[in-house]
Amino acid sequence: MKKVWILAAAALLASCSPKAKSGAEAKYDGLDGEILAWRQEILKADKICLAKSDGCQAFEVRCKGEREISATDQAKGVTAKLVVAMSWEGWEEVRSEYRPQSGFSEFTKIDGGWLRAPTAPVNMSTCVSS
């Protein structure tokens, strides 16, 4: 009976231990944190968001679209590249109401770290270039 308890405890501990990320999980590891950092940058820098204390609200990632990695990108160490479209509501002082806003960024993963750059608008449903 004691052996059964020991085996059960070992199985429970094994199921709780962190597992190595594989495939897409590893490829996009850290992306969510980078998207949150982008949101914080918008809140701190966008003049509409700064107009009042709750000047921007209802942030939503509308789409994430993977981009092709060229041979040149691969030579630079790029392992992932995608476009992210985000929408939110910004306070419009003139109309005294919240109005739709949007932003588009390209995220590139190089040597395990993410770089973000603004990019042209994309379709918010498909992330395909407009």
Beta strands, then each sheet from edge to edge (+ up, - down):
strand 1: 56-66
strand 2: 78-92
strand 3: 97-110
strand 4: 113-118
sheet 1: 1+ 2- 3+ 4-
end
